[in-house]
Amino acid sequence: MDNIPGVGESIANKIEEIIKTRSLKYRNKLIRKIGFDFTELMNIEGLGPKMIKKLHEELGVKSLADLDKAAKEGRIRSLEGFGEKTEKKIMDNVEFARVKNKRVLLSTAFNEAQEVKKELIPFAEKVEVAGSIRRMKETIGDIDILAVAKRGKHEEIIKKFARLGKVVMEGETKIRIRLDSGLNCDLRIIELDSFGSALQYFTGSKDHSIELRKIAMKKGLKLSEYGLFKNDKKIAGRNEEEVYKKLGMQCVPPELRENIGEVELAQKNKIPELINYDVIKGDLQMHTKYSDGGNSVEEMVLKCKNLGYEYVGISDHAGNLKIANSMGAKEVSKQRKEIQNLNIKGIKVLQGAEVNILADGSLDVPDKLLKEFDFVIAAVHSKFNMARDEMTKRLIKAIKNPYVIILAHPTGRKVLRKESYDADWKEVFKAAKEHGVLLEINAHPERLDLPDSLINQAVKMNCALIINTDSHSVDNLEYMKFGIGQARRGGCTRKAVANALSFTKFLELLKK
């Protein structure tokens, strides 16, 4: 860490302490000095340290509960610098902050679950991650893992699992540990002939499982994690497909098991074939050292080639967005020459740009520069609190720009950090379809934007979508699976996704 700019010995030592102990004595000392842990209050959007200090000193606020009570009693609006509008915003965001305190990003839990699974594989005949991770939900509360132990390895697999964290609860077939991240992780040891029914039971949401049990009861059957039974005879359970088949329905893809209409569709055999995880041909949003990325153009392209992509779009920020270190005309020209001179065979490289949508819907880059790019991505990066009608007009005006091909992270949300801005999405999607603009499913775990419900709406309106990682480093390029998971949750087929097309066909879309 000595070579990292701005990181001296003191900071380096603190980072090392956090990595080794998952704690920091200096932080704990400061919290003791202040008298309360104010970090949960920082989860309220727009509430900074100075405002928290004022709330604490004048109203005695020490927690989210205190803050919620003060807001509901109308005591916050009287404080200097707050007012009724701020008070209402605080009240609206308290529940959002409470959820944030209990959950983590999908990517965090997904990666931890895969590491645990990897440790268990030598002892297991079968091992799978279930629960909300398998459903690819955007936030996760805990981890569920199912395993069939190899012959004679039952005790060994439990002992191995116990060493991966702090044991919270332990039984003969189930053990719960708390991982270093604070997440609880459950391991259930399953018999092979029940593995499918257990995987089905522990993957779907509670409401999805209830609906399946109702269907089973109507057929005179009993469904549990141990199998599907007729009287005392097990008629299905070894795999998920046979469970759903015996219930008279399609096997519902894991990502859809939320009881939001998928059960009825499966009974009618009307669930479409969802986009697969291995069909994406290119990634069209990523950032390099030319703006706010951490790697060179060449490094990003080489990684994309290693991922098996046919094409890639470098789309650094351009314009006047200082926070993103946006490129000017000279940097754009320099980058174009670098891209043209790249000697990497087997992958096509396009030069694009992500440009800011201003409050009036115009772009902060002139058309004479926009037309030089192979494609243009437009996105909102400021003034998120506009009224619904104004935000709708803003987005539609940007969509109508003849050079805009992609509307990036359309709702502006940040998972566990910031809720979406308000807009008439039906009108926005209608405009995107009319003007040939691709709606982005941003695969970055902090965005996953469009949300699944809006993806479903866009699919029903026959809008064209594109899944991008919004990568700022080569490691971020691995995020594509989370975007595909989000697309599947929205009922998205391969046909609806532009970058599942070959390079030749994708180029045709750029000629709108």
NURO-517276 format. One record per residue (C-alpha): residue in one letter; chain; y, x, z. Coordinates in nm, 2 decimals, m for minus. Last residue first. Layout:
N
<a; A; <Y; X; Z>>
...
This chain:
512
<k; A; <0.44; m3.11; m3.63>>
<k; A; <0.32; m2.79; m3.78>>
<l; A; <0.19; m2.65; m3.45>>
<l; A; <m0.10; m2.90; m3.45>>
<e; A; <m0.23; m2.74; m3.77>>
<l; A; <m0.25; m2.41; m3.59>>
<f; A; <m0.51; m2.56; m3.36>>
<k; A; <m0.73; m2.65; m3.65>>
<t; A; <m0.74; m2.29; m3.77>>
<f; A; <m0.78; m2.15; m3.42>>
<s; A; <m1.08; m2.37; m3.34>>
<l; A; <m1.02; m2.68; m3.13>>
<a; A; <m1.09; m2.70; m2.75>>
<n; A; <m0.73; m2.59; m2.72>>
<a; A; <m0.61; m2.94; m2.83>>
<v; A; <m0.80; m3.14; m2.56>>
<a; A; <m0.86; m3.51; m2.64>>
<k; A; <m1.17; m3.46; m2.85>>
<r; A; <m1.34; m3.27; m2.56>>
<t; A; <m1.33; m3.58; m2.35>>
<c; A; <m1.11; m3.65; m2.05>>
<g; A; <m1.21; m3.90; m1.78>>
<g; A; <m0.93; m3.79; m1.54>>
<r; A; <m1.18; m3.62; m1.31>>
<r; A; <m1.30; m3.43; m1.62>>
<a; A; <m0.95; m3.31; m1.69>>
<q; A; <m0.91; m3.19; m1.33>>
<g; A; <m1.24; m3.00; m1.35>>
<i; A; <m1.12; m2.85; m1.68>>
<g; A; <m0.80; m2.74; m1.51>>
<f; A; <m1.00; m2.59; m1.22>>
<k; A; <m1.23; m2.40; m1.47>>
<m; A; <m0.93; m2.24; m1.64>>
<y; A; <m0.83; m2.06; m1.32>>
<e; A; <m1.00; m1.74; m1.43>>
<l; A; <m0.69; m1.64; m1.61>>
<n; A; <m0.52; m1.60; m1.28>>
<d; A; <m0.69; m1.27; m1.23>>
<v; A; <m0.52; m1.12; m1.53>>
<s; A; <m0.18; m1.20; m1.37>>
<h; A; <0.10; m1.46; m1.39>>
<s; A; <m0.13; m1.73; m1.54>>
<d; A; <m0.01; m2.07; m1.62>>
<t; A; <m0.38; m2.16; m1.66>>
<n; A; <m0.36; m2.39; m1.97>>
<i; A; <m0.54; m2.71; m2.06>>
<i; A; <m0.39; m2.91; m2.35>>
<l; A; <m0.37; m3.28; m2.40>>
<a; A; <m0.32; m3.51; m2.70>>
<c; A; <m0.23; m3.87; m2.61>>
<n; A; <m0.48; m4.15; m2.69>>
<m; A; <m0.30; m4.40; m2.45>>
<k; A; <m0.62; m4.43; m2.25>>
<v; A; <m0.64; m4.05; m2.23>>
<a; A; <m0.28; m4.04; m2.10>>
<q; A; <m0.36; m4.29; m1.83>>
<n; A; <m0.67; m4.10; m1.73>>
<i; A; <m0.47; m3.77; m1.72>>
<l; A; <m0.21; m3.96; m1.50>>
<s; A; <m0.48; m4.04; m1.24>>
<d; A; <m0.62; m3.69; m1.25>>
<p; A; <m0.28; m3.52; m1.18>>
<l; A; <m0.11; m3.36; m1.47>>
<d; A; <m0.06; m3.11; m1.32>>
<l; A; <m0.32; m2.91; m1.13>>
<r; A; <m0.02; m2.73; m0.97>>
<e; A; <m0.11; m2.49; m0.69>>
<p; A; <m0.46; m2.45; m0.83>>
<h; A; <m0.32; m2.33; m1.17>>
<a; A; <m0.50; m2.53; m1.43>>
<n; A; <m0.19; m2.70; m1.57>>
<i; A; <m0.31; m3.00; m1.77>>
<e; A; <m0.04; m3.00; m2.03>>
<l; A; <0.07; m3.29; m2.24>>
<l; A; <0.08; m3.19; m2.61>>
<v; A; <0.38; m3.30; m2.81>>
<g; A; <0.33; m3.47; m3.15>>
<h; A; <0.65; m3.67; m3.15>>
<e; A; <0.50; m4.02; m3.12>>
<k; A; <0.23; m3.91; m2.87>>
<a; A; <0.48; m3.73; m2.65>>
<a; A; <0.72; m4.03; m2.66>>
<k; A; <0.45; m4.27; m2.55>>
<f; A; <0.35; m4.03; m2.28>>
<v; A; <0.70; m4.03; m2.14>>
<e; A; <0.73; m4.41; m2.17>>
<k; A; <0.41; m4.46; m1.98>>
<w; A; <0.51; m4.19; m1.73>>
<d; A; <0.82; m4.37; m1.62>>
<a; A; <0.95; m4.09; m1.40>>
<d; A; <0.96; m3.98; m1.04>>
<y; A; <0.93; m3.62; m0.92>>
<s; A; <0.59; m3.51; m0.81>>
<e; A; <0.53; m3.40; m0.45>>
<k; A; <0.59; m3.05; m0.32>>
<r; A; <0.39; m2.81; m0.11>>
<l; A; <0.03; m2.92; m0.06>>
<v; A; <m0.02; m2.92; m0.44>>
<k; A; <0.31; m2.83; m0.62>>
<r; A; <0.44; m3.12; m0.83>>
<g; A; <0.66; m3.08; m1.13>>
<t; A; <0.52; m3.40; m1.30>>
<p; A; <0.48; m3.25; m1.65>>
<h; A; <0.33; m2.91; m1.56>>
<a; A; <0.42; m2.81; m1.92>>
<l; A; <0.53; m3.03; m2.20>>
<i; A; <0.39; m2.85; m2.50>>
<i; A; <0.50; m2.83; m2.87>>
<v; A; <0.88; m2.83; m2.84>>
<y; A; <1.05; m2.71; m3.16>>
<p; A; <1.16; m3.05; m3.29>>
<n; A; <1.33; m3.14; m2.96>>
<k; A; <1.21; m3.50; m2.91>>
<i; A; <1.00; m3.40; m2.61>>
<a; A; <1.31; m3.26; m2.44>>
<k; A; <1.49; m3.59; m2.48>>
<i; A; <1.19; m3.77; m2.35>>
<l; A; <1.18; m3.56; m2.03>>
<r; A; <1.55; m3.61; m1.95>>
<k; A; <1.54; m3.98; m2.03>>
<t; A; <1.25; m4.03; m1.78>>
<m; A; <1.43; m3.82; m1.52>>
<e; A; <1.74; m4.03; m1.56>>
<d; A; <1.54; m4.36; m1.53>>
<r; A; <1.35; m4.24; m1.22>>
<a; A; <1.65; m4.11; m1.04>>
<m; A; <1.69; m3.73; m1.02>>
<n; A; <1.54; m3.54; m0.72>>
<f; A; <1.38; m3.26; m0.91>>
<k; A; <1.70; m3.08; m1.01>>
<s; A; <1.53; m2.76; m1.12>>
<h; A; <1.23; m2.61; m1.30>>
<v; A; <1.14; m2.88; m1.56>>
<a; A; <0.93; m2.76; m1.84>>
<a; A; <0.93; m2.70; m2.22>>
<i; A; <0.67; m2.49; m2.40>>
<v; A; <0.76; m2.36; m2.75>>
<f; A; <0.52; m2.24; m3.02>>
<d; A; <0.51; m1.97; m3.28>>
<f; A; <0.85; m1.86; m3.17>>
<e; A; <1.14; m1.78; m3.40>>
<k; A; <1.25; m2.15; m3.42>>
<l; A; <1.34; m2.14; m3.05>>
<l; A; <1.60; m1.86; m3.11>>
<k; A; <1.81; m2.06; m3.36>>
<d; A; <1.74; m2.38; m3.15>>
<p; A; <1.94; m2.24; m2.86>>
<v; A; <1.75; m2.17; m2.53>>
<d; A; <1.85; m2.37; m2.21>>
<l; A; <1.68; m2.68; m2.35>>
<s; A; <1.85; m3.02; m2.36>>
<g; A; <1.73; m3.30; m2.14>>
<d; A; <2.06; m3.37; m1.96>>
<a; A; <1.94; m3.20; m1.64>>
<l; A; <1.82; m2.89; m1.83>>
<i; A; <1.46; m2.84; m1.95>>
<n; A; <1.38; m2.48; m1.90>>
<v; A; <1.19; m2.28; m2.16>>
<e; A; <0.84; m2.14; m2.17>>
<a; A; <0.80; m1.92; m2.47>>
<g; A; <0.54; m1.86; m2.74>>
<q; A; <0.41; m1.56; m2.93>>
<l; A; <0.06; m1.61; m3.07>>
<v; A; <m0.23; m1.37; m3.05>>
<k; A; <m0.56; m1.41; m3.25>>
<i; A; <m0.87; m1.26; m3.10>>
<g; A; <m1.16; m1.06; m3.24>>
<k; A; <m0.99; m0.73; m3.29>>
<i; A; <m0.73; m0.59; m3.06>>
<n; A; <m0.48; m0.37; m3.23>>
<l; A; <m0.15; m0.51; m3.10>>
<n; A; <0.13; m0.42; m3.33>>
<q; A; <0.24; m0.78; m3.40>>
<i; A; <0.23; m0.85; m3.02>>
<e; A; <0.45; m0.55; m2.95>>
<k; A; <0.69; m0.64; m3.23>>
<r; A; <0.72; m0.99; m3.08>>
<q; A; <0.78; m0.85; m2.73>>
<k; A; <1.08; m0.64; m2.85>>
<s; A; <1.23; m0.94; m3.03>>
<v; A; <1.20; m1.16; m2.73>>
<e; A; <1.34; m0.89; m2.51>>
<k; A; <1.64; m0.86; m2.73>>
<a; A; <1.70; m1.24; m2.74>>
<g; A; <1.69; m1.28; m2.37>>
<m; A; <1.38; m1.30; m2.15>>
<s; A; <1.36; m1.50; m1.83>>
<n; A; <1.33; m1.32; m1.49>>
<a; A; <1.17; m1.64; m1.35>>
<i; A; <1.43; m1.69; m1.08>>
<k; A; <1.70; m1.62; m1.34>>
<l; A; <1.62; m1.92; m1.56>>
<n; A; <1.87; m1.85; m1.84>>
<g; A; <1.65; m1.85; m2.15>>
<a; A; <1.30; m1.74; m2.21>>
<h; A; <1.00; m1.75; m1.97>>
<d; A; <0.69; m1.57; m2.10>>
<s; A; <0.45; m1.76; m2.33>>
<i; A; <0.18; m1.53; m2.46>>
<g; A; <m0.06; m1.76; m2.65>>
<v; A; <m0.42; m1.67; m2.69>>
<y; A; <m0.69; m1.72; m2.96>>
<e; A; <m1.07; m1.72; m3.00>>
<y; A; <m1.14; m1.69; m2.63>>
<g; A; <m1.45; m1.53; m2.50>>
<l; A; <m1.34; m1.45; m2.15>>
<n; A; <m1.34; m1.08; m2.24>>
<k; A; <m1.09; m1.17; m2.52>>
<c; A; <m0.87; m1.34; m2.27>>
<k; A; <m0.89; m1.03; m2.05>>
<l; A; <m0.79; m0.81; m2.34>>
<v; A; <m0.50; m1.04; m2.42>>
<m; A; <m0.36; m1.03; m2.07>>
<e; A; <m0.39; m0.65; m2.05>>
<e; A; <m0.22; m0.61; m2.39>>
<v; A; <0.07; m0.82; m2.29>>
<s; A; <0.12; m0.62; m1.97>>
<n; A; <0.04; m0.75; m1.62>>
<g; A; <0.23; m0.88; m1.32>>
<g; A; <0.41; m1.18; m1.47>>
<d; A; <0.76; m1.29; m1.40>>
<s; A; <0.93; m1.22; m1.74>>
<y; A; <0.84; m0.94; m1.99>>
<k; A; <0.59; m0.82; m1.73>>
<t; A; <0.36; m1.09; m1.85>>
<h; A; <0.33; m1.47; m1.83>>
<m; A; <0.06; m1.71; m1.94>>
<q; A; <0.05; m2.05; m2.11>>
<l; A; <m0.15; m2.10; m2.43>>
<d; A; <m0.51; m2.03; m2.33>>
<g; A; <m0.77; m2.04; m2.61>>
<k; A; <m1.10; m2.17; m2.73>>
<i; A; <m1.20; m2.40; m2.44>>
<v; A; <m1.55; m2.53; m2.48>>
<d; A; <m1.74; m2.38; m2.18>>
<y; A; <m1.66; m2.61; m1.89>>
<n; A; <m1.76; m2.93; m2.08>>
<i; A; <m1.52; m3.21; m2.17>>
<l; A; <m1.66; m3.55; m2.06>>
<e; A; <m1.92; m3.75; m2.26>>
<p; A; <m1.79; m4.10; m2.21>>
<i; A; <m1.89; m4.33; m1.93>>
<k; A; <m1.98; m4.66; m2.10>>
<n; A; <m2.35; m4.71; m2.01>>
<k; A; <m2.26; m5.06; m1.88>>
<q; A; <m2.39; m4.97; m1.53>>
<a; A; <m2.21; m4.63; m1.56>>
<l; A; <m1.88; m4.81; m1.63>>
<e; A; <m1.92; m5.03; m1.33>>
<v; A; <m1.99; m4.72; m1.11>>
<e; A; <m1.70; m4.52; m1.26>>
<g; A; <m1.44; m4.78; m1.17>>
<i; A; <m1.25; m4.59; m0.89>>
<n; A; <m1.55; m4.53; m0.67>>
<e; A; <m1.48; m4.16; m0.63>>
<r; A; <m1.78; m4.00; m0.81>>
<l; A; <m1.59; m3.90; m1.12>>
<e; A; <m1.61; m3.52; m1.08>>
<p; A; <m1.98; m3.53; m1.01>>
<p; A; <m2.06; m3.68; m1.35>>
<v; A; <m2.22; m4.02; m1.31>>
<c; A; <m2.59; m4.04; m1.42>>
<q; A; <m2.59; m4.35; m1.63>>
<m; A; <m2.71; m4.67; m1.47>>
<g; A; <m3.01; m4.88; m1.38>>
<l; A; <m3.07; m4.77; m1.02>>
<k; A; <m3.38; m4.60; m1.13>>
<k; A; <m3.17; m4.40; m1.38>>
<y; A; <m2.92; m4.30; m1.11>>
<v; A; <m3.19; m4.16; m0.89>>
<e; A; <m3.37; m4.00; m1.19>>
<e; A; <m3.06; m3.81; m1.29>>
<e; A; <m2.99; m3.68; m0.94>>
<n; A; <m3.31; m3.48; m0.92>>
<r; A; <m3.62; m3.48; m0.69>>
<g; A; <m3.53; m3.81; m0.53>>
<a; A; <m3.69; m4.10; m0.70>>
<i; A; <m3.96; m4.36; m0.64>>
<k; A; <m4.03; m4.28; m0.28>>
<k; A; <m4.28; m4.54; m0.14>>
<d; A; <m4.21; m4.71; 0.19>>
<n; A; <m4.08; m5.03; 0.05>>
<k; A; <m3.93; m4.92; m0.27>>
<f; A; <m3.75; m4.60; m0.18>>
<l; A; <m3.47; m4.38; m0.34>>
<g; A; <m3.46; m4.04; m0.17>>
<y; A; <m3.40; m3.85; 0.15>>
<e; A; <m3.02; m3.86; 0.13>>
<s; A; <m3.05; m4.24; 0.14>>
<l; A; <m3.12; m4.53; m0.10>>
<k; A; <m3.33; m4.83; m0.01>>
<l; A; <m3.46; m5.07; m0.28>>
<g; A; <m3.48; m5.44; m0.32>>
<k; A; <m3.28; m5.43; m0.64>>
<k; A; <m2.98; m5.58; m0.47>>
<m; A; <m3.02; m5.32; m0.19>>
<a; A; <m3.01; m5.04; m0.44>>
<i; A; <m2.68; m5.17; m0.59>>
<k; A; <m2.53; m5.19; m0.24>>
<r; A; <m2.65; m4.84; m0.17>>
<l; A; <m2.48; m4.72; m0.49>>
<e; A; <m2.15; m4.88; m0.39>>
<i; A; <m2.16; m4.73; m0.04>>
<s; A; <m2.22; m4.38; m0.19>>
<h; A; <m1.91; m4.42; m0.41>>
<d; A; <m1.70; m4.53; m0.11>>
<k; A; <m1.81; m4.23; 0.09>>
<s; A; <m1.72; m3.99; m0.19>>
<g; A; <m2.00; m3.85; m0.40>>
<t; A; <m2.15; m3.50; m0.35>>
<f; A; <m2.35; m3.53; m0.03>>
<y; A; <m2.56; m3.83; m0.14>>
<q; A; <m2.61; m3.71; m0.49>>
<l; A; <m2.72; m3.36; m0.37>>
<a; A; <m2.94; m3.53; m0.11>>
<s; A; <m3.10; m3.75; m0.38>>
<g; A; <m3.16; m3.46; m0.60>>
<f; A; <m3.30; m3.23; m0.33>>
<s; A; <m3.54; m3.48; m0.19>>
<d; A; <m3.86; m3.35; m0.35>>
<l; A; <m3.76; m2.99; m0.27>>
<e; A; <m3.71; m3.06; 0.10>>
<i; A; <m3.35; m3.00; 0.22>>
<i; A; <m3.19; m2.75; 0.45>>
<r; A; <m2.83; m2.85; 0.52>>
<l; A; <m2.56; m2.59; 0.55>>
<d; A; <m2.21; m2.70; 0.67>>
<c; A; <m1.89; m2.50; 0.64>>
<n; A; <m1.59; m2.56; 0.85>>
<l; A; <m1.27; m2.40; 0.72>>
<g; A; <m1.06; m2.18; 0.94>>
<s; A; <m1.02; m1.91; 0.69>>
<d; A; <m1.25; m1.68; 0.89>>
<l; A; <m1.53; m1.94; 0.84>>
<r; A; <m1.63; m2.19; 1.10>>
<i; A; <m2.00; m2.25; 1.10>>
<r; A; <m2.22; m2.57; 1.09>>
<i; A; <m2.60; m2.57; 1.09>>
<k; A; <m2.83; m2.84; 0.97>>
<t; A; <m3.21; m2.85; 0.93>>
<e; A; <m3.34; m2.75; 1.28>>
<g; A; <m3.00; m2.79; 1.45>>
<e; A; <m2.69; m2.58; 1.50>>
<m; A; <m2.32; m2.66; 1.57>>
<v; A; <m2.01; m2.46; 1.58>>
<v; A; <m2.15; m2.12; 1.48>>
<k; A; <m1.87; m1.87; 1.40>>
<g; A; <m1.90; m1.73; 1.05>>
<l; A; <m2.12; m1.57; 0.79>>
<r; A; <m2.38; m1.45; 1.05>>
<a; A; <m2.50; m1.81; 1.10>>
<f; A; <m2.58; m1.84; 0.73>>
<k; A; <m2.81; m1.54; 0.75>>
<k; A; <m2.99; m1.68; 1.06>>
<i; A; <m3.03; m2.02; 0.89>>
<i; A; <m3.17; m1.86; 0.57>>
<e; A; <m3.41; m1.65; 0.78>>
<e; A; <m3.54; m1.94; 0.98>>
<h; A; <m3.64; m2.13; 0.67>>
<k; A; <m3.77; m1.83; 0.47>>
<g; A; <m4.15; m1.88; 0.49>>
<r; A; <m4.16; m2.05; 0.16>>
<k; A; <m3.81; m2.04; 0.00>>
<a; A; <m3.55; m2.26; 0.16>>
<v; A; <m3.42; m2.56; m0.04>>
<a; A; <m3.04; m2.55; 0.01>>
<l; A; <m2.75; m2.78; 0.03>>
<i; A; <m2.39; m2.66; 0.09>>
<d; A; <m2.10; m2.87; 0.21>>
<i; A; <m1.75; m2.71; 0.26>>
<d; A; <m1.46; m2.86; 0.45>>
<g; A; <m1.12; m3.02; 0.40>>
<i; A; <m1.06; m2.95; 0.04>>
<t; A; <m0.76; m3.01; m0.19>>
<e; A; <m0.74; m3.07; m0.57>>
<k; A; <m1.08; m3.24; m0.58>>
<m; A; <m1.33; m3.06; m0.80>>
<r; A; <m1.61; m3.32; m0.73>>
<r; A; <m1.83; m3.03; m0.65>>
<i; A; <m1.57; m2.90; m0.41>>
<s; A; <m1.54; m3.26; m0.26>>
<g; A; <m1.90; m3.25; m0.14>>
<a; A; <m2.18; m3.03; m0.28>>
<v; A; <m2.23; m2.65; m0.33>>
<e; A; <m2.58; m2.59; m0.45>>
<v; A; <m2.88; m2.38; m0.34>>
<k; A; <m3.24; m2.39; m0.47>>
<e; A; <m3.54; m2.18; m0.40>>
<a; A; <m3.34; m2.01; m0.13>>
<f; A; <m3.36; m1.69; 0.07>>
<p; A; <m3.21; m1.45; m0.19>>
<i; A; <m2.96; m1.72; m0.29>>
<l; A; <m2.80; m1.75; 0.06>>
<e; A; <m2.54; m1.47; 0.03>>
<k; A; <m2.43; m1.59; m0.31>>
<k; A; <m2.39; m1.95; m0.18>>
<v; A; <m2.15; m1.82; 0.09>>
<e; A; <m1.94; m1.63; m0.17>>
<q; A; <m1.94; m1.94; m0.39>>
<a; A; <m1.82; m2.16; m0.11>>
<e; A; <m1.54; m1.92; m0.03>>
<n; A; <m1.42; m1.92; m0.39>>
<f; A; <m1.43; m2.30; m0.41>>
<a; A; <m1.25; m2.34; m0.08>>
<t; A; <m0.96; m2.13; m0.18>>
<s; A; <m0.95; m2.26; m0.54>>
<l; A; <m0.95; m2.62; m0.43>>
<l; A; <m0.64; m2.56; m0.22>>
<v; A; <m0.67; m2.61; 0.16>>
<r; A; <m0.66; m2.91; 0.39>>
<k; A; <m0.57; m3.01; 0.75>>
<n; A; <m0.21; m2.89; 0.77>>
<k; A; <m0.13; m3.02; 0.42>>
<v; A; <m0.24; m3.37; 0.52>>
<r; A; <0.01; m3.37; 0.81>>
<a; A; <0.28; m3.24; 0.58>>
<f; A; <0.23; m3.53; 0.34>>
<e; A; <0.24; m3.77; 0.64>>
<v; A; <0.58; m3.62; 0.75>>
<n; A; <0.73; m3.63; 0.40>>
<d; A; <0.87; m3.98; 0.39>>
<m; A; <1.02; m3.95; 0.73>>
<i; A; <1.19; m3.63; 0.64>>
<k; A; <1.33; m3.79; 0.32>>
<k; A; <1.46; m4.08; 0.52>>
<e; A; <1.64; m3.85; 0.76>>
<t; A; <1.79; m3.65; 0.48>>
<k; A; <1.93; m3.97; 0.32>>
<e; A; <2.07; m4.09; 0.66>>
<g; A; <2.27; m3.78; 0.74>>
<f; A; <2.17; m3.41; 0.80>>
<g; A; <2.45; m3.15; 0.82>>
<e; A; <2.58; m3.25; 1.16>>
<l; A; <2.32; m3.46; 1.35>>
<s; A; <2.37; m3.83; 1.36>>
<r; A; <2.11; m3.89; 1.08>>
<i; A; <1.83; m3.74; 1.30>>
<r; A; <1.84; m4.00; 1.58>>
<g; A; <1.73; m4.30; 1.37>>
<e; A; <1.44; m4.39; 1.59>>
<k; A; <1.20; m4.34; 1.30>>
<a; A; <1.34; m4.00; 1.23>>
<a; A; <1.31; m3.89; 1.60>>
<k; A; <0.95; m4.01; 1.62>>
<d; A; <0.85; m3.84; 1.30>>
<l; A; <1.00; m3.51; 1.42>>
<d; A; <0.84; m3.53; 1.76>>
<a; A; <0.50; m3.60; 1.59>>
<l; A; <0.55; m3.32; 1.34>>
<s; A; <0.61; m3.08; 1.64>>
<k; A; <0.86; m2.92; 1.86>>
<v; A; <1.17; m3.15; 1.83>>
<g; A; <1.39; m3.14; 2.14>>
<l; A; <1.67; m3.34; 1.98>>
<e; A; <1.96; m3.10; 1.99>>
<e; A; <1.80; m2.75; 2.03>>
<h; A; <1.48; m2.84; 1.84>>
<l; A; <1.65; m3.02; 1.55>>
<k; A; <1.91; m2.75; 1.52>>
<k; A; <1.64; m2.47; 1.51>>
<i; A; <1.44; m2.67; 1.25>>
<m; A; <1.76; m2.70; 1.04>>
<k; A; <1.82; m2.32; 1.06>>
<p; A; <1.45; m2.24; 0.98>>
<g; A; <1.43; m2.46; 0.67>>
<l; A; <1.34; m2.82; 0.61>>
<g; A; <1.37; m2.90; 0.24>>
<e; A; <1.01; m3.01; 0.20>>
<i; A; <0.84; m3.06; 0.54>>
<n; A; <0.57; m2.79; 0.57>>
<m; A; <0.81; m2.57; 0.77>>
<l; A; <0.75; m2.81; 1.06>>
<e; A; <0.40; m2.68; 1.08>>
<t; A; <0.53; m2.33; 1.12>>
<f; A; <0.75; m2.42; 1.43>>
<d; A; <0.49; m2.30; 1.68>>
<f; A; <0.67; m2.36; 2.02>>
<g; A; <0.85; m2.16; 2.29>>
<i; A; <1.07; m1.94; 2.08>>
<k; A; <0.96; m1.63; 2.27>>
<r; A; <0.59; m1.73; 2.25>>
<i; A; <0.63; m1.78; 1.88>>
<l; A; <0.79; m1.44; 1.84>>
<k; A; <0.50; m1.27; 2.04>>
<n; A; <0.24; m1.45; 1.82>>
<r; A; <0.41; m1.32; 1.51>>
<y; A; <0.42; m0.97; 1.64>>
<k; A; <0.05; m0.99; 1.75>>
<l; A; <m0.05; m1.08; 1.39>>
<s; A; <m0.38; m1.27; 1.33>>
<r; A; <m0.67; m1.28; 1.09>>
<t; A; <m0.80; m0.97; 1.27>>
<k; A; <m0.87; m0.72; 0.99>>
<i; A; <m0.66; m0.86; 0.71>>
<i; A; <m0.37; m0.96; 0.94>>
<e; A; <m0.37; m0.61; 1.11>>
<e; A; <m0.37; m0.44; 0.76>>
<i; A; <m0.07; m0.65; 0.66>>
<k; A; <0.11; m0.56; 0.98>>
<n; A; <0.04; m0.19; 0.93>>
<a; A; <0.17; m0.21; 0.57>>
<i; A; <0.49; m0.39; 0.69>>
<s; A; <0.56; m0.11; 0.94>>
<e; A; <0.47; 0.18; 0.70>>
<g; A; <0.69; 0.06; 0.42>>
<v; A; <0.64; m0.21; 0.15>>
<g; A; <0.95; m0.25; m0.06>>
<p; A; <0.79; m0.11; m0.37>>
<i; A; <0.41; m0.08; m0.34>>
<n; A; <0.29; 0.28; m0.35>>
<d; A; <0.23; 0.30; 0.03>>
<m; A; <0.00; 0.00; 0.00>>
